Amino acid sequence: MTRSSRRQLSKSSAAYIAVGLILMTIMTIIGLSAFLRVTEVRISGNSHYSYDSIVEASGITRGDGLMFMNTDRISQNIRRELPYISDANVTRSLPNAVNIEIFESTPVATIYFAGDLLLIDQTGRILDIYTGVSDSILELNGTKMIQIRGVEIESAVAGNQPRVSGLIAETAFQHMQDILIAMVNEGITDDVNFLDVSNIVNINFGYMNMYRVILGGIRDLRHKLGILPSTIARVHAEYPGTPVVISMTDPSGNVNFWPEP
């Protein structure tokens, strides 16, 4: 046998061995998958929905194969079926369990739309829809939700953000999102009564049922909301018990305030 023939035979043998190893690996995985089947679903982080509701929404059934389970699809199923859930982290736990970590949205505000009241979180995602209501004020667990004004909506589906159309409506909705997120981060949402974004260059909100805060635009939003507590202290000292307008529109950064006309 020539040297080239031996090299060719050696290459063929290596190829056969590689193919054999791959086939053995595949057969091993298939064999294991027959034994690795779901017998337990563990859920954590849920408060709004029951264990059974989450399992049903997930689509997981006892006996499902653990190895080939699509965890992303399960997470999508849960978020689609259960609006209060903003995210679901699904992981396998060998040999037979699935772990589902739930992250729930917190209701923050309401938007009145076509006779319905949309309950939303700080991102504008609709958590619930109250139909046929005559009052746009909603109180949950002793906390009044922020009334959103000036957002024009075309359609609404629980679990999604409202559909808006046109540059002005989209900008107003984006500004609403930015402000609500900033308010949540500053921990002031419980004291905000309404948020009016009908004029995107003259945004204002009600605070503590006593003050009207004029933000103007959303530039320096974090700073404006951050100094609000100290500003309120100054306002209260000068005008105790009096409804006051607080303007944060001065380009130099000065805060001006005066009694509500």
Helices and strands as residue ranges (DSSP letters): H 3-35, E 40-44, H 51-58, H 71-81, E 85-93, E 97-104, E 109-113, E 116-120, E 126-130, E 139-140, E 143-144, E 146-149, H 167-186, G 189-191, E 192-196, E 203-207, E 211-216, H 221-226, H 228-238, E 244-247, E 256-259
